[in-house]
């Protein structure tokens, strides 16, 4: 009887191993399709500090002063992330024709706006930051020696697509 139970269990294990494994879906370029990153409440609370820490670490590596999160720039970034989603278009102009400077002023930021980085992706905050750091124009917005203020926000659609916006200022 004991051998029968052991044989039954081993048979089930062997059958389970025969289950077809699903290969990741690939796009037309042969690369795996991205898996949507979902921002829950816990992540939403952690993201701004995590991005600030990463940016300040990168800036420290080249002797730049740290940046501080600025609520007005973050509010402008959030408004633009939502607006890009509504337009279904990642670009620096608002649906009302506003520029990054216009949006910062509307939120009460009266310092100098150095630059704006945007992204339409399914990737998380750190992957998005890495993408920005790999391109000179977007890296310069983050690493500008004059930058002292950081605005960072996103909007995630129900589909999982995330619209990221980063503003730097002084």
Beta strands, then each sheet from edge to edge (+ up, - down):
strand 1: 68-69
strand 2: 113-121
strand 3: 149-156
strand 4: 162-169
sheet 1: 1+ 3+ 4- 2+
end
